Amino acid sequence: MPGARIVVREQNASDATFGFGVVFSDQALDFLKADDPETHDLITPHMERWRNMTLVLKGERVVIDGIGFAAIGRLHLLQLLQERARAEGVELLFGQPVSDLDALEADLVVGADGLNSLVRRADEDAFGTTLDHFDNRFAWFGTDRPFDTLTQTFIETERGTFNAHHYRYTPDRSTFIVECDAATFAAYDFDRLNEEASARICEEIFATTLGGARLITNRSVWRRFPKLWCERWVSGNRAILGDSAHTAHFSIGSGTRLAMEDAIALARALDAHEKLEDALAAYQQERLPIAKKIVTAANTSAEWYDRFAEKIALDPLDFGFDYITRSGRIDMARLRLLAPNFMAKYEASKLRSTA
């Protein structure tokens, strides 16, 4: 669409970001490579990659092979996407919050403005919005210790249970997300502590995991993950995508992927139809059901994490099997192909227990 003029208005500065790394599953990168090879080839050389993931329970490491992921720093990803947008002639305007949608002179207004989307909130009923939250509390830290794989460390203390999701996003830095249930959150009085005090307590709890490294804060406030879904993504000449339209729990590494794929689907629909109304109808009809499947899987995964404290007593291999089958979408045959080494150990343990 060489005749299109695209303007991005962003309320924050060009280098403003919260959090640390962004993780992509191998499947997510495969989709991106097929749909937008230029962006795929731009970002992947800067990614940290690994083929396995690790669960740590009761001090025992359970390696699940074949679960590939890649990660990149959030700020670095932003810079690369800005570079790509400018190369395509997009006008990027930073430090420009939008407060009046009617004042925007545009044929199409796209709300890529996150969970608190102004575009969506301007007409919640039109977009069919439902918003709830999962029970667990989590805080997003960083650390200057790199980890070999995406690792989850589960710890039981006298006052409750914790899980940390940690993975490197540069050769010397990692994301470190700490989560706990509501009872544990209250037992540690996290609601009364600032970011630094919370970080110091989490350092003590995960001292062995961190190996002396410190936790770094960046808007590391405790939150409950939102469960947002919109039944419609179009209203008049306005469309929404990404976290404006839906959220996907971080445990499946698909939030950024979904936003990118939404944008790709919208661009294709606009290119394929002369009338804006027809393009937006096609975008909604084609993209929404696909996103719904991934969001449903993410919600199922999040519900498993809301109950992980109940599973701490399991044998580590049983815990690993319960984890990898949590979405209900992987049968035994597929799991043997996906993670043959893990499944060989798991099935051998089952044979020993019945012998």
C-alpha positions as CSV (number, residue, x, y, z in Angstrom):
1,M,0.0,0.0,0.0
2,P,2.5,2.6,-1.2
3,G,-0.1,5.4,-1.0
4,A,-0.9,4.9,2.6
5,R,0.3,7.4,5.2
6,I,0.8,5.8,8.6
7,V,1.4,7.8,11.8
8,V,2.2,6.2,15.1
9,R,1.5,8.4,18.1
10,E,3.1,7.1,21.3
11,Q,2.7,8.8,24.7
12,N,6.1,7.6,26.0
13,A,9.6,8.5,24.9
14,S,11.2,6.3,22.2
15,D,13.4,4.5,24.8
16,A,10.7,4.0,27.5
17,T,10.0,0.4,28.4
18,F,9.1,-1.6,31.5
19,G,10.3,-5.1,32.2
20,F,13.4,-6.7,30.9
21,G,13.3,-9.5,28.3
22,V,10.7,-10.6,25.7
23,V,10.5,-14.4,25.1
24,F,9.3,-16.1,22.0
25,S,8.6,-19.8,21.5
26,D,10.1,-21.5,18.5
27,Q,6.6,-21.8,17.1
28,A,6.0,-18.1,17.4
29,L,9.2,-17.3,15.5
30,D,8.2,-19.8,12.8
31,F,4.9,-18.0,12.4
32,L,6.8,-14.6,12.2
33,K,9.2,-16.0,9.6
34,A,6.4,-17.1,7.4
35,D,4.3,-14.0,7.7
36,D,7.0,-11.2,8.0
37,P,10.5,-12.6,7.0
38,E,12.0,-9.2,7.0
39,T,11.2,-8.5,10.6
40,H,12.1,-12.1,11.6
41,D,15.5,-11.7,10.0
42,L,16.0,-8.3,11.6
43,I,15.5,-9.4,15.2
44,T,16.6,-13.1,15.4
45,P,20.4,-12.4,15.1
46,H,20.1,-10.5,18.4
47,M,18.3,-13.2,20.3
48,E,19.5,-15.6,23.0
49,R,18.2,-19.1,22.1
50,W,18.0,-22.5,23.8
51,R,16.4,-25.9,23.0
52,N,15.3,-27.2,26.4
53,M,13.6,-25.8,29.4
54,T,14.2,-26.7,33.1
55,L,12.0,-27.1,36.1
56,V,13.6,-27.1,39.5
57,L,11.6,-28.7,42.3
58,K,12.9,-29.8,45.7
59,G,16.4,-29.0,44.5
60,E,16.0,-31.5,41.6
61,R,16.3,-30.3,38.0
62,V,13.9,-31.8,35.5
63,V,14.9,-31.0,31.9
64,I,12.2,-31.0,29.3
65,D,13.8,-31.3,25.9
66,G,12.4,-30.0,22.6
67,I,10.7,-26.9,24.2
68,G,12.7,-24.2,22.3
69,F,12.6,-20.5,23.1
70,A,14.4,-17.3,22.2
71,A,14.5,-14.0,24.1
72,I,15.6,-10.4,23.4
73,G,15.7,-7.3,25.5
74,R,12.6,-5.2,25.4
75,L,14.4,-2.0,24.7
76,H,16.5,-3.6,22.0
77,L,13.3,-5.0,20.4
78,L,11.7,-1.6,20.4
79,Q,14.7,-0.1,18.7
80,L,14.7,-2.7,16.0
81,L,11.0,-2.3,15.3
82,Q,11.4,1.5,15.2
83,E,14.2,1.0,12.7
84,R,12.0,-1.3,10.6
85,A,9.0,1.1,10.7
86,R,11.0,4.1,9.6
87,A,12.5,2.1,6.8
88,E,8.9,1.5,5.6
89,G,8.1,5.3,5.7
90,V,6.1,5.2,9.0
91,E,6.0,8.5,10.9
92,L,6.8,7.8,14.6
93,L,5.8,10.6,17.0
94,F,6.9,10.1,20.6
95,G,5.8,11.9,23.8
96,Q,2.4,12.5,22.2
97,P,-0.5,11.1,24.4
98,V,-3.9,11.0,22.7
99,S,-6.8,12.1,24.8
100,D,-9.5,12.8,22.1
101,L,-10.0,10.2,19.4
102,D,-12.4,12.4,17.5
103,A,-9.6,15.0,17.0
104,L,-7.6,12.4,15.0
105,E,-7.9,13.0,11.3
106,A,-7.6,9.5,9.9
107,D,-9.4,7.1,7.7
108,L,-8.6,4.3,10.2
109,V,-7.6,4.6,13.9
110,V,-5.8,1.5,15.2
111,G,-5.7,1.0,18.9
112,A,-2.4,-0.7,19.7
113,D,-2.4,1.0,23.0
114,G,-2.4,-1.9,25.5
115,L,-4.5,-3.1,28.4
116,N,-5.8,0.4,29.2
117,S,-6.5,1.2,25.6
118,L,-8.2,4.5,25.0
119,V,-9.6,3.3,21.7
120,R,-11.3,0.3,23.5
121,R,-12.4,2.2,26.5
122,A,-14.0,4.9,24.4
123,D,-16.7,2.3,23.5
124,E,-16.4,-0.8,25.7
125,D,-19.9,-2.1,24.6
126,A,-19.1,-1.9,20.9
127,F,-16.0,-4.1,21.4
128,G,-17.8,-6.5,23.8
129,T,-15.2,-6.3,26.5
130,T,-14.8,-8.6,29.5
131,L,-12.0,-8.1,32.0
132,D,-11.1,-10.3,35.0
133,H,-7.8,-11.2,36.8
134,F,-6.1,-14.4,37.7
135,D,-5.4,-15.0,41.4
136,N,-1.6,-15.2,41.6
137,R,0.5,-12.2,42.3
138,F,3.7,-11.6,40.3
139,A,6.5,-9.1,40.1
140,W,8.8,-8.7,37.1
141,F,12.5,-8.3,38.1
142,G,15.7,-8.6,36.2
143,T,19.1,-10.0,37.3
144,D,22.7,-9.8,36.1
145,R,23.0,-13.6,36.2
146,P,22.5,-15.4,32.9
147,F,20.6,-18.7,32.9
148,D,21.3,-21.5,30.5
149,T,17.6,-22.2,29.6
150,L,14.2,-20.9,30.4
151,T,14.0,-22.2,34.0
152,Q,11.2,-22.3,36.5
153,T,12.2,-22.7,40.1
154,F,9.5,-23.7,42.6
155,I,10.2,-23.1,46.3
156,E,8.2,-23.9,49.5
157,T,8.9,-21.8,52.5
158,E,7.4,-21.7,56.0
159,R,5.1,-18.9,54.9
160,G,4.1,-20.1,51.5
161,T,5.1,-21.2,48.0
162,F,6.9,-19.3,45.2
163,N,7.8,-19.8,41.6
164,A,10.4,-17.9,39.6
165,H,10.4,-17.8,35.8
166,H,13.9,-16.9,34.7
167,Y,15.7,-16.8,31.3
168,R,18.5,-14.8,29.8
169,Y,17.7,-12.1,27.2
170,T,21.3,-11.0,26.7
171,P,24.6,-12.9,27.3
172,D,24.8,-11.4,30.8
173,R,21.3,-10.5,31.9
174,S,18.1,-12.4,32.6
175,T,14.4,-11.7,33.3
176,F,13.4,-13.0,36.8
177,I,9.6,-13.1,37.3
178,V,8.5,-14.1,40.9
179,E,5.0,-15.2,41.5
180,C,3.0,-16.6,44.5
181,D,-0.5,-17.2,45.6
182,A,-2.7,-14.7,47.5
183,A,-2.0,-16.4,50.9
184,T,1.8,-16.3,50.4
185,F,1.6,-12.7,49.2
186,A,-0.3,-11.7,52.4
187,A,2.0,-13.7,54.7
188,Y,5.0,-11.7,53.4
189,D,3.2,-8.4,53.6
190,F,4.3,-7.6,50.0
191,D,1.4,-5.1,49.7
192,R,3.1,-2.9,52.3
193,L,6.6,-3.0,50.7
194,N,8.2,-0.9,48.0
195,E,9.9,-2.4,45.0
196,E,13.4,-2.5,46.6
197,A,12.2,-4.1,49.8
198,S,10.3,-6.8,47.8
199,A,13.4,-7.4,45.7
200,R,15.5,-8.0,48.7
201,I,13.1,-10.5,50.2
202,C,12.9,-12.4,46.9
203,E,16.7,-12.4,46.7
204,E,16.7,-14.2,50.1
205,I,14.1,-16.7,49.0
206,F,15.9,-17.5,45.7
207,A,19.4,-17.1,47.0
208,T,20.5,-20.5,45.8
209,T,19.0,-19.9,42.3
210,L,20.6,-16.5,42.0
211,G,24.0,-17.6,43.3
212,G,24.8,-14.2,44.8
213,A,23.4,-12.1,42.0
214,R,21.0,-9.2,42.8
215,L,17.5,-8.6,41.5
216,I,17.1,-5.4,39.5
217,T,13.9,-3.4,39.6
218,N,12.1,-1.5,36.8
219,R,8.4,-0.8,37.7
220,S,8.6,-4.2,39.5
221,V,5.3,-3.8,41.3
222,W,3.2,-6.8,42.4
223,R,0.2,-7.4,40.1
224,R,-2.4,-9.9,39.2
225,F,-2.4,-10.9,35.5
226,P,-5.4,-9.5,33.6
227,K,-7.7,-11.7,31.6
228,L,-9.0,-9.5,28.9
229,W,-11.0,-10.6,25.8
230,C,-13.0,-8.6,23.3
231,E,-15.7,-10.3,21.3
232,R,-15.4,-7.6,18.6
233,W,-12.2,-5.9,17.4
234,V,-13.9,-3.3,15.1
235,S,-16.1,-0.3,15.7
236,G,-16.7,2.1,12.8
237,N,-13.3,3.2,11.6
238,R,-11.6,2.0,14.7
239,A,-9.8,-1.4,15.2
240,I,-7.9,-2.8,18.1
241,L,-5.1,-5.4,18.3
242,G,-2.7,-6.9,20.8
243,D,-3.3,-6.3,24.5
244,S,-6.0,-3.7,23.6
245,A,-8.1,-6.7,22.4
246,H,-6.9,-9.6,24.4
247,T,-4.2,-10.7,26.9
248,A,-2.2,-14.0,26.9
249,H,-0.5,-15.1,30.1
250,F,3.3,-14.8,30.0
251,S,3.7,-18.5,30.8
252,I,3.2,-19.4,27.1
253,G,5.4,-16.7,25.7
254,S,2.9,-15.5,23.1
255,G,1.8,-12.0,24.0
256,T,4.1,-10.2,21.6
257,R,3.6,-12.8,19.0
258,L,-0.2,-12.3,19.1
259,A,0.2,-8.5,18.7
260,M,2.5,-8.9,15.7
261,E,0.2,-11.5,14.1
262,D,-2.8,-9.2,14.7
263,A,-1.0,-6.4,12.9
264,I,0.0,-8.6,10.0
265,A,-3.6,-9.8,9.6
266,L,-4.9,-6.3,9.6
267,A,-2.4,-5.1,7.0
268,R,-3.3,-8.0,4.8
269,A,-7.0,-7.4,5.1
270,L,-6.5,-3.7,4.2
271,D,-4.4,-4.6,1.2
272,A,-6.9,-7.2,-0.1
273,H,-10.1,-5.0,0.1
274,E,-10.8,-1.7,-1.6
275,K,-13.4,-0.6,1.0
276,L,-12.3,0.0,4.6
277,E,-15.5,-1.6,5.9
278,D,-14.9,-4.8,4.0
279,A,-11.3,-4.9,5.1
280,L,-12.1,-4.5,8.8
281,A,-14.8,-7.1,8.6
282,A,-12.4,-9.6,7.0
283,Y,-9.8,-8.8,9.7
284,Q,-12.2,-9.5,12.5
285,Q,-13.6,-12.6,10.9
286,E,-10.3,-14.2,10.0
287,R,-8.1,-13.2,12.9
288,L,-10.3,-13.4,16.0
289,P,-10.9,-17.2,16.0
290,I,-7.2,-17.9,15.6
291,A,-6.3,-15.6,18.5
292,K,-9.1,-17.1,20.6
293,K,-7.5,-20.5,20.5
294,I,-4.1,-19.2,21.7
295,V,-5.7,-17.0,24.4
296,T,-7.8,-20.0,25.6
297,A,-4.6,-22.1,25.9
298,A,-2.9,-19.2,27.8
299,N,-5.8,-19.0,30.2
300,T,-5.6,-22.7,30.9
301,S,-1.9,-22.4,31.5
302,A,-2.5,-19.5,33.9
303,E,-5.0,-21.5,35.8
304,W,-2.4,-24.2,36.3
305,Y,-0.1,-21.6,37.9
306,D,-2.9,-20.4,40.1
307,R,-2.9,-23.9,41.6
308,F,0.8,-24.8,41.5
309,A,1.1,-24.7,45.3
310,E,-1.2,-27.8,45.4
311,K,1.2,-29.7,43.2
312,I,4.5,-29.1,45.1
313,A,4.2,-32.4,46.8
314,L,4.4,-34.4,43.6
315,D,7.5,-36.3,42.6
316,P,9.6,-34.0,40.3
317,L,9.1,-36.1,37.2
318,D,5.3,-36.3,37.9
319,F,5.3,-32.6,38.4
320,G,7.1,-32.1,35.1
321,F,4.6,-34.3,33.3
322,D,1.7,-32.4,34.9
323,Y,3.3,-29.2,33.9
324,I,3.9,-30.0,30.2
325,T,0.4,-31.5,29.8
326,R,-1.3,-28.6,31.6
327,S,-3.1,-27.2,28.5
328,G,-4.7,-30.5,27.6
329,R,-3.5,-30.1,24.0
330,I,-0.6,-32.5,23.9
331,D,-1.3,-36.3,23.9
332,M,1.2,-39.0,24.8
333,A,2.2,-39.7,21.2
334,R,3.0,-36.1,20.4
335,L,4.8,-35.7,23.7
336,R,7.1,-38.6,22.9
337,L,8.0,-36.9,19.7
338,L,8.4,-33.5,21.2
339,A,10.4,-34.4,24.3
340,P,11.7,-37.9,23.8
341,N,14.4,-37.7,26.6
342,F,12.0,-36.4,29.2
343,M,9.4,-39.0,28.3
344,A,11.9,-41.8,28.4
345,K,12.7,-40.9,32.0
346,Y,9.1,-40.3,33.0
347,E,7.8,-43.6,31.5
348,A,10.7,-45.6,33.0
349,S,9.8,-44.1,36.4
350,K,6.2,-45.3,36.0
351,L,7.4,-48.8,35.1
352,R,9.6,-48.9,38.2
353,S,6.8,-47.7,40.4
354,T,4.5,-50.5,39.2
355,A,7.1,-53.3,39.2
